[in-house]
């Protein structure tokens, strides 16, 4: 049972870490493209800013969903019950 809990902890760390890495890279690319767009066409800055904030909110939502799933596995691990049923203990 210790192995199942240990592997779940590693999976939770990877889920949160890689989710944060992906969101960080995505926001960096998004911010860079936003600045490029504003430099090329300053009259569209307000429209681009609105769309950028919408996409940033969606990126953050993806990260929060990943954190929620990770916390579910950390605190209400369904794999421990399945392991105990399979072993018979």
N, C-alpha and C positions, 0 to 999 in steps of 0.2 A: 504494500500500500504506500510505502514511502516513495517508491519509484514513481507511482502515478502522481502523487502530490508534487514531487520534484519536477517532473516533466511538465506538469500543468503550470508551475511557477515560471519555468523557462518560456513556455508558450505565451503566458501573460506578458512577460517582459518583452518578448519579440513583438507581440501585437501592439503594445503601447509604443515601443521604441520605433518600429518601422512605420507605424501610423504617423507619429510625430515627424519623422524624417520626411515622409512623403508630403505632408502638409507644408513643412518648411520649404522644401524645394518648390512646391507648387506656388506658394505665396511669393517666393523670390522671383520666379519666372513671371508671375502675374504683375507684380510691382514694376519689374523692368519693362515689360511690354506696355504697361500703362504710361510710364514716363516717356517711352518712345512715341506712343500715340499722341500724348499731350505736346511733345516737342514738335512733332510734324504738323499737327492741326490743333492749335491752341483754342480755337473756337468750339471744338467738340469736347473740351475738358470736363464740363459738367456732366454730359451724357456718359462719357467714359468712366467718370468717377462713380456714378450711380451703378453702372454695370459691374465695375470692379468690386464694389462693396457687396453686391449681391453674390458674386462668385466667392468672395472671401467668406461670407456667411455659410455658403454651401460646403466649402473646404473645412471650415471649423466643425460643421455638423458631422462630416465624415469622421473626423478625429474623435469627436465626442461619442459617436456610436461605437467606435473601436474601443474606447475606454470603458464604455458601459458593458460591452461583451467581455472584456478582460476582467472587470470587477465581478461579473457574474461567475466566471470560471474560478476566480480567486476565492470567493466567499460561499458560493453554492455549487460546488464542483459536482456535476452529475456523473463524472467518471469514477469517483470513489465508490458510489453506490453500485454501479455496474461491476466494478472490480470485486467488491465484497460479495455480490450475488454469484459471480462466476467462480470465485474461490470457495464459496460456501461458508463464509465466516462473517 
